[in-house]
Amino acid sequence: MTWRGRMSVAVVLACGISAPATAFADPAPDPGGRVVTQAEVDAAAKAVEDTQAEVAAVQKRLDDAREQQQAAQDAAEIAAEKANGARALLAEKTRAAATARQTAAAAAAEAEASQGDVEHMAAQLYMRGGSLSEFAWLFAKSTGDMARAEADITAAQDYRQGRLEDARDAQARAAAGAAAAVAAQKAQQQAATQAATALTDAQDAAKKAADISTQIAAQEKQLVARLAELRRTSVQVEQRRQTQLREAAEAAEAARIRAQVGAAGSVGSSSSATGVSPANLPAPNSKAAGTAISFAKAQLGKPYLWGGTGPGAFDCSGLTLGAWTSAGGRLPRTAQWQYTATARVAIADLQPGDLVFFGPNDRAIHHVGLYVGNGTMIEAPHTGAVIRYSSIYRRSLLPTGGRVG
């Protein structure tokens, strides 16, 4: 085909891509005398369509890969939070077991002392002939007044009975303390087993998420290269395009969630949709919140580390724990426990320093961030990422945050 003929095909294709199919009814003459057939036009149009279809398919594979990566990261967060909870429970049970052993030891010592008193009293009575009147000697020994001691036999009887009862009570407490110590030790061992299992699960989930991320990174590299080939651009251009697409998708998702929150209620009316009454909330402590936020800002750029509570690395609940501990607040270790320990506040009523939670529901929370205002939080996101500012508006955002009292 001549250069003019190729130009004619190009003109026809350019028109045919944007025009209805009926535009191809009449063959186009080539200025050189050759006629471009309908079959050639159809073939060229199909080639364009096939290319567009492959571009769409490749883009979908990229999007699906990112969804898979996000799901793996969520699963790793859930496992990590469960492991954090198991470790915190183990620490609690370990302290309880130590306390129970101390209590049991003290009760045993008291029982031994009480039993010694009773045995000493019995020995004195035996040496005195064992008569009840001689029992008064225990009282007369310090005063030398036997007449008065004989008159106080009833009191002596009460004393003897009291010491016997004290001894029995001390022995009962010692037995109960020993049983409690055994139970506490069993609870500690059970918690240790659960913690070990949760640790293994968390490590497996973290490794799986890391492996998936590595695989997806390699897959994305290949897919982006294919897109560059199909679109006749460069890999760098396609990488920038993918970054822009991802950011646009995140922005659209954030706008959608923000709109949902707005539809659920605005400040002053959000309580009807969330069941939270702003009037019953503790007033925000702006000074403490400012200290907590300053702490979180100082950690920006530090790496995420599962189980991390600083100073060099943090996980999500470790960061919020450290932030509020620096401000004098008290929070438990895990995101789930922090949700339970804080007062519910509707998303529309959030104030800087409040916590925001993420998960499929309020019984399966896997992430927490520190709200800093304007729909933004500071978070420790996931393995491979660093502490950063992020939008709170995600699909897994729970409808209520938490205010530290």
Number of C-alpha atoms within 10 A of each C-alpha: 10 11 9 14 18 13 14 20 22 14 12 19 20 12 13 18 15 9 11 9 11 8 13 18 9 10 15 17 14 17 12 12 9 14 14 18 15 14 11 13 19 15 12 18 18 13 12 14 13 12 15 14 12 15 19 13 12 19 17 12 15 20 16 13 19 18 12 16 22 16 13 21 22 22 18 26 25 20 23 27 28 24 25 25 21 22 21 17 19 22 16 14 21 19 14 18 22 16 15 21 20 15 19 22 16 16 22 21 15 19 22 16 14 21 19 13 16 19 13 12 17 15 13 16 19 13 10 14 12 13 10 15 19 20 23 24 21 14 19 17 11 8 11 11 13 16 10 13 22 19 12 16 18 14 14 20 15 12 12 16 13 12 17 18 14 18 21 15 16 22 20 15 19 22 16 16 21 20 15 19 22 16 14 21 19 14 18 22 16 14 21 19 14 19 22 16 14 21 19 15 17 23 17 14 21 23 15 17 25 18 14 19 21 13 14 19 16 11 15 21 15 14 20 22 18 18 23 18 14 14 13 10 12 14 18 12 13 20 17 11 13 17 12 12 13 14 12 12 12 15 15 13 15 18 14 15 18 18 13 13 19 14 11 18 19 16 13 13 16 23 20 13 14 16 12 18 15 17 9 10 15 14 12 16 15 12 11 19 26 17 18 27 25 16 19 26 17 11 23 15 14 17 22 26 21 25 19 18 19 16 10 11 20 27 30 29 31 25 29 33 24 22 27 24 16 18 18 13 15 16 23 18 22 28 30 23 15 23 24 15 16 19 19 25 27 28 29 21 18 23 22 21 29 29 29 28 24 25 18 12 13 15 10 14 24 26 26 31 27 31 27 23 14 11 17 17 25 25 30 34 24 23 19 11 13 20 24 18 20 16 16 27 26 17 13 17 21 19 21 23 26 26 25 23 14
